[in-house]
Amino acid sequence: MGIEKDSITQDSVAELTKTKLTKYDKKWVEYVTENGQKQSELELYISEFGDTLCWNKKIYKNGILDYSQSNFYDFEAKMDKDSLIKGRITLHSELDHSIKDPVAERELTVDFVNHLLNKKKVISFESKNKNYVDFEFKNDNDTIIGLLTEYRRIELINNPDSTRMIWTKLPIDSKSKTENVFINVHGLDKNKR
């Protein structure tokens, strides 16, 4: 079962859901070479103001997915008839290939806005030292809005007294039109890529 988020996050989500959130159209765009070979795929969030944000990217070499240059997640979820949503999110991170120093700790957390019995709250699921998170929760509808956060603590070989910490955050939406509150709460729209 998921754990409920602290009251600061709860309050932030509750406050923001009362204000006007930015609307986004979410879609995958495919780029191909002149000879028709797939070069890349980008998942774009295009705001109602024309801003374009991108977190998920798939890069291809000779038509084959190059995981060392790609950063994306696979989202599997199914909803049972009793409003139970069950699934797994698997993160494919280019950091797995680009960082040569040992990873001392890796944690994945997925937060969801949970709608149940006319109440909204944030629920979280975690995994340690894996590239996936399993989740299971009841929801009053089939709209899933969430945030996948990866935390890595890396021991630097050339500087044994130093540690590098990296956080990566990716919004999750089950619908192509969204008002993902986590984009606002975490300021993901401030660091446009």
N, C-alpha and C positions, 0 to 999 in steps of 0.2 A: 504494500500500500504506500502511496505517496505521503510525503511529509508536508505540513502546512508551512508556508513561508513566514518569516518574522513580520511583526506588525508594521515596520517601516515600509517594506515592499508592499504589504497589504494596503496600507494607507495610500501609497503612491499610485497603485493601480486603481484603487477606489476613487481617488481624487481625479485622476486623468480620465476615467470612464465617464465622469460627469462633465468634462470639458470636451470641446470639439477636437477630435483626433484627425490627423492627416489621413486622407484616403489614398490607397495605393492599388494599382493594377499590377499583379504579379504574373510574369510570364518568362518562359525560357526562350532565348534567341539563339539560333544556330548560325555559325559562320562557316562557310565552305570555301575551298580554293577554287580557282578558275576551272579546274578539271572535275569539280564536284565532290572532292574529298573533304570530309568533315575536319575542320580545324579547331573549333572550340564551340562550347555552349556556355551561355551565361544566364543565370537567373536574375532578372531585373525586377526591381520594385520601382514603378514609375508613379510619382506622386501626382495629385490633382494640380500641383503647381508646376509640373514639368521636370522636377528634379528626378534623377535616376540614381538608384542605389544598387549595389551589387555585392553579394557576399559569397554566392555559390558559383564556382567556375569549373568547367571540365575542359582540359586541354588534350588535344589528340596529336599524335605523331604517326604519320603514315596511316591515318584512319583508325588507330588503336588508342584507347584511352591511356594517357600518361598520368598515373597516380602521383608521380613525383612533382608534377607541376599543377596538380588539380587540388581544389579545396571545395568539398561539397558533402552533403549528408544524404543518406537513403532513409526515407520515411515510410514505414510500414504500419498501417493501423487498420483495424476493423472494428465496426460497431455492432454489438450484439443487440438483440431485440429488447433487452432490459436496460438499455442506455449505457452499457459497459463498453468503454473504448479500451482496446488492448493492442499493444504494438511494441515496436522497437525503432530506435533511431540509431543509425550507424554513421559515424563521422569518418570521412576519408580526408586526411589532412596532409598538405604538402610538408608540414613540419616533421612528419614521420620520416621524410627522406632528406630534408635539408639541414637538420640539426644533428651534428655528429657527436656532441657531448651526451652523456647518459641522462636519461629522464629519471629523476629520483621519485617523482610523484606525478600522477596524471589523474585528473578527475573530470568526469563529464556530468553536467547537471542539466536537466531539462525542466523548465518551469512552464506550466500551463495555466491559463485563465480557466478556472472551473466554474461552470454554470450549473447549479444544482438546487432545486427547490426554491427558485427565485432569489438565490444568493450567488454572489461572485466572490471567489477567493483564488489565491494563487497556491497551486500544489506543485511539489517538486519531486523528482526522481533522480537518483545519483548512481554512478558506478565509479569504481576506482581501478586504475591500471587496465582499462579495457577501451576499445574504440566504439562501444555501443552502450545504450541505456534502454532497458525495458521499462514499460509503463503500463499501468492498468488503473482506470478510474471511471466513475460514472459521470455522465454529462447529460444535461437536458436536451442538447442538440448536437448535430454532427459538425459544427464549426469548431475547429481546433486552432487556437492562437497560443503560441508559445515562444520560448527562447531557449536555444541550446548554447550552453557555455562550456568551453573547455579551459581548464587550468592546467598548466605544466610548470613543474619546478625542475630546473635543469642544473646539474652540478657541472661547473666549468672545469675541464681537465687542465687547461693551461693556467688557471688561477683557482687553486683548491679552496681558498677562503671566500670565494664568490659563488653566488647562486643567481641564476636568471629565472625570472618568472614571466610567463606569457599567458594572457587571457585572450580567448577568441570568442566572439558572440555572434550567433546567427539566428535571425528570426525564423519562426516556423508558422506556416499558415496552410490550412487544408483547402482554402478557397482562393480563387484567382483575384477576387476583390477583397481587400482587407483594410482594417483599421487596427493594426497590431500595436497594442498599448506598450509593448516592450521596446519598440523602436523609440518611443518618446521617453519612457522611464529611464532607459539606459543611454539616451542621447546618440543612438546609432545613426540618426540622420545628420548629426553634426560633423561626423568624420566621413564624408562622402567618398566613395571609391569609384 
